[in-house]
Amino acid sequence: MAIVVAIDGPSGSGKSSVSRGVARELGLRYLDTGAQYRAMTWWILQNGIDLDDPAAIAIAAAKPQIASGTDPDAPTITVDGADVAEAIRGAEVTAAVSKVAAVQAVRDRLIALQRELIALAGEHAGGIVAEGRDIADVVCPAAQAKIYLTASPSVRAARRAAEHGGDGAGVARTEADLARRDAEDAKTTRPLDAAPGATVVDATNLDLPQVIAEVSRLVSAAR
C-alpha cells in the first residue's frame, strides 16, 4: 500500500539523515523540501534580487526551474538543469534562506511542486518519506504517518557542528545559529511544535541507527 511519511522538526534534529535512512529501509522515495527552498534562495542570490524586497522575490520566484530527484541513495537538486547540491549548502544561502522562504509566493510555488512529487511517488513508487518544516501540517496534512523529530538544543548543535568539523566553540556558535533559524522560521512555520496527529520522537539519547529503526517501526505500524 502506498504511504506518505511526513517528518518535520527543528533545525539540526537529523530530519534529512533519518528520512533517507527510513526511505532506504522501507523501499520508499525521499524528498528534501528544504533543499528546494535553498535552491530558490541560491537562484535569488545569483540573480542579485534584493532580500529585503519581498515583492521582488515574489516576482522572481516564478522564474527558476527547480527539480528534485527522489532516490534516497542519491537525491539530487537542480536549478535550470544545473546541479546545485553543494552550492546550496554554503553559508550565504544558509543565512538568506529564511527570508526567501517567508515570501508567500515562494511557498505557494514550492508547496505545489512538493505535492506533485508526493502524488507521483504514491502512484508509481509505493510512497515517499518527505521531510521539511511544514510538511506534516501544510504540505501533506493527510499523510498516513507523521513524525516530529526533535532533540535537545545542545545535542542538535553538537551534531550539526560535528558534521562540519567544529570544536567546542563551534558548538556554541552553532546552537545560537540554530536558535536564530528556528526563530526566523517560526514566522511562517511551527518548527518547535508537533503537527496535529504527529508522533514525537526525541533523539537526544539515540544514535542514528536507533532513530531510523524507531521511525521505521512507527511507519510500518501506520501502514
VENNORTA-V703135 format. One line per field, one symbol per residue. phi: phi as a letter, one per 30 degrees, with the letter a starting at -180 (. if undefined). psi: psi as a letter, one per 20 degrees, with the letter a starting at -180 (. if undefined). burial: b if it has 9 or more other C-alpha atoms within 8 Angstrom, else e. Layout:
phi=???
psi=???
burial=???
This chain:
phi=.dbcccbbldeidjedddddddddecicdbbcdddddddddededdcidddcbeddddddddddccbcdcdddadbbbbhicdbedddcddddedcdddddddddddddddddddddddddddbbikaccbldbddccdbdcedbbbccbadeddddddddddcidcedddddddddddddddddddbbbdcbddeidcdccceccdeedddddddddddddd
psi=pqqpppoarrpjikgggggggggghjkrrppnhhhghhggggggghjkpoijnhghggghhigqoppppkohhmqqpqokippjhghijrhggghihhggiiphhgggghgggghghggghhhijiaqopqrgkhhiggmijphpppoprrqhhgggggghhhjkqaghhgghgghgghggggghihiamhjpqqpiqppoojgkqrghggggghhghghgh.
burial=eebbbbbbbbbbbbbeebbbbbbbeeebbbbbbbbbbbbbbbbbbeeebebeebebbbbbbeebebbbbbbbeebbbbbeeeebbeebbeeebbebbbbbbbbebbbebbbeebbeebebbbbebbbbbbbbbbbbbebbeebbbbbbbbbeeebbbbbbbbeeebeeebbbebbeebeebbebbbeeebbeebbeebebbbbbeeeeeebbbebbebbeeee
